[in-house]
């Protein structure tokens, strides 16, 4: 990778910004098994506030990572699903990060705890 690829307006920054919002990868993981309605997303995820879910859905839609499909029914039904772009992000980097967390998460948390204890 060229050093210029790490400038402030680079693609790498744009992609790493996707992980700034803690709930975005969680919402994507919930959608990995297939389309879900909003209330089913909240039940699947658990612990996510309504506004936080709304914000995450808006960000993911704006980044082209999920699709929103409104069905012409009464009452209206809306489903969210991973887009092709979102599927590629989930199946690649997000799953790799999840695997890394399973393998190394305890060591990371231990290091953080040790650091917090030495600062107190």
PLY file of the C-alpha trace (Angstrom):
ply
format ascii 1.0
element vertex 120
property float x
property float y
property float z
element edge 119
property int vertex1
property int vertex2
end_header
0.00 0.00 0.00
1.26 3.44 -0.94
1.61 6.01 1.86
-0.73 8.36 -0.06
-3.51 5.80 0.42
-3.61 6.76 4.12
-4.36 10.46 3.61
-7.37 12.02 5.33
-9.64 11.64 2.30
-8.51 8.16 1.33
-10.51 4.96 0.81
-8.92 3.30 3.86
-10.24 6.07 6.14
-13.67 5.85 4.53
-13.79 2.13 5.25
-12.42 2.33 8.79
-15.06 4.99 9.54
-17.61 2.19 9.07
-16.40 0.72 12.38
-16.64 3.94 14.39
-20.28 3.30 15.21
-20.41 0.28 17.50
-23.89 -0.84 16.51
-23.41 -0.81 12.72
-21.51 -4.14 12.53
-23.99 -5.61 15.04
-26.93 -4.63 12.81
-25.13 -6.10 9.82
-24.50 -9.33 11.73
-28.20 -9.52 12.60
-29.05 -9.17 8.89
-26.48 -11.75 7.79
-28.98 -14.60 8.00
-31.56 -12.78 5.87
-33.97 -9.84 5.67
-35.63 -8.63 8.86
-38.28 -6.14 9.80
-37.28 -3.33 12.13
-38.95 -4.79 15.23
-37.39 -8.19 14.52
-34.00 -6.49 14.27
-34.50 -4.97 17.73
-35.50 -8.34 19.17
-32.60 -10.13 17.48
-30.03 -7.60 18.66
-31.39 -6.92 22.14
-30.26 -3.93 24.17
-30.32 -1.45 21.29
-32.36 1.70 21.76
-34.84 2.64 19.06
-33.05 5.87 18.11
-29.70 4.08 17.94
-31.19 1.46 15.59
-32.74 4.20 13.45
-29.40 6.02 13.21
-27.55 2.79 12.36
-30.06 1.89 9.64
-29.74 5.38 8.12
-25.93 5.19 8.10
-25.90 1.68 6.63
-28.39 2.70 3.94
-26.40 5.86 3.12
-23.24 3.76 2.74
-24.98 1.25 0.49
-24.40 -1.60 2.95
-28.06 -2.51 3.40
-31.19 -2.36 1.29
-34.63 -1.25 2.42
-37.63 -2.88 0.82
-41.12 -1.52 1.42
-43.94 -3.93 0.59
-47.19 -2.47 -0.69
-49.42 -3.99 1.98
-51.79 -2.83 4.65
-50.34 -2.32 7.17
-47.10 -1.35 5.44
-44.20 -3.76 5.87
-40.54 -2.75 5.54
-37.64 -5.18 5.52
-33.92 -4.55 5.69
-31.29 -6.81 4.16
-27.58 -6.74 3.47
-26.78 -5.37 0.02
-24.15 -7.09 -2.11
-21.65 -4.53 -0.84
-22.72 -5.13 2.76
-22.50 -8.90 2.29
-18.93 -8.56 1.01
-18.00 -6.44 4.05
-19.67 -8.84 6.46
-18.31 -12.03 4.90
-14.78 -10.60 4.76
-13.50 -8.06 7.29
-16.31 -8.23 9.85
-16.17 -12.01 10.14
-12.37 -11.88 10.27
-12.56 -9.28 13.05
-15.08 -11.44 14.90
-12.78 -14.45 14.61
-9.86 -12.36 15.86
-12.01 -11.22 18.83
-12.84 -14.83 19.70
-9.18 -15.82 19.57
-7.64 -12.76 21.24
-10.45 -10.91 23.02
-9.57 -12.21 26.47
-5.97 -11.03 26.11
-7.19 -7.62 24.91
-9.57 -7.24 27.87
-6.86 -8.39 30.31
-4.44 -5.79 28.92
-7.08 -3.08 29.22
-7.82 -4.10 32.80
-4.12 -4.09 33.73
-3.70 -0.67 32.18
-6.71 0.71 34.08
-5.35 -0.68 37.36
-1.94 0.93 36.87
-3.54 4.31 36.17
-5.59 4.29 39.39
0 1
1 2
2 3
3 4
4 5
5 6
6 7
7 8
8 9
9 10
10 11
11 12
12 13
13 14
14 15
15 16
16 17
17 18
18 19
19 20
20 21
21 22
22 23
23 24
24 25
25 26
26 27
27 28
28 29
29 30
30 31
31 32
32 33
33 34
34 35
35 36
36 37
37 38
38 39
39 40
40 41
41 42
42 43
43 44
44 45
45 46
46 47
47 48
48 49
49 50
50 51
51 52
52 53
53 54
54 55
55 56
56 57
57 58
58 59
59 60
60 61
61 62
62 63
63 64
64 65
65 66
66 67
67 68
68 69
69 70
70 71
71 72
72 73
73 74
74 75
75 76
76 77
77 78
78 79
79 80
80 81
81 82
82 83
83 84
84 85
85 86
86 87
87 88
88 89
89 90
90 91
91 92
92 93
93 94
94 95
95 96
96 97
97 98
98 99
99 100
100 101
101 102
102 103
103 104
104 105
105 106
106 107
107 108
108 109
109 110
110 111
111 112
112 113
113 114
114 115
115 116
116 117
117 118
118 119
